[in-house]
């Protein structure tokens, strides 16, 4: 009779664990930022041409149902991931590194959602207005200005946080994510939600008008106005009187000055 033997894999050394951690961080960084750039390019092109270039397969009523589902999945999942259950879910995705990677996971998810909307959109085939000549130049300049405002707002809000780089960079260096302080300067001195405002402006500033464009502009602008209320409750709970004073001093969405309380 031969005795059976059981073999066990040797535990990873500290150096091996460090190598795996760094490889995961770099992989997530490439996936996140690569998807982010592709999603922004798809959104920019889609809004510029009135969503006439989507590759969705549906037509007629099926196309409208599919498009509405694409539009709604972004604010619904985006908001859910900011709740306690959503943050807990992101914290479990990558085991013991999940909480560190959570900022990267969140932005990567948002980029995938945006990309899905504009890549899978099923165009209606109806174009209400497509400017030419001077009108095209004017609308193009307006579109560029809206995107410039959005990029400036993202910069003022902390690019590391807004692009998710603070997550994978923290994991790469073996530390906790360093979140930026509460933003109050730049565009955040004009209104409390300049990122949402800039996002909404890009929806309305494109030159080509279609029913597709009107649908996404109406639904996502509604989210841009309502969604930040939940964000502000979290900021108020975390920053306390500092954020309360900021609320009294700076308007919510429209950049209109008002006197400090």
Secondary structure, 3 states (H helix, E strand, C coil): CCCCCCCCCCCCCHHHHHHHHHHHHHHHHHHHHHHHHHHHHHHHHHHHCCCCCCCCCCCHHHHHHHHHHHHHHHHHHHHHCCCHHHHHHHHHCCHHHHHHHHHHHHHHHHHHHHHHHHHCCCCCCCCCEECCHHHHHHHHHHHHHHHHHHHHHHHHCCHHHHCCHHHHHHHHHCCCCCCCCCCCCHHHHCCCCHHHHHHHHHHHHCCEECHHHHHHHHHHHHHHHHCHHHHHHHHHHHHCHHHHHHHHHCCCCCCCCCCCC
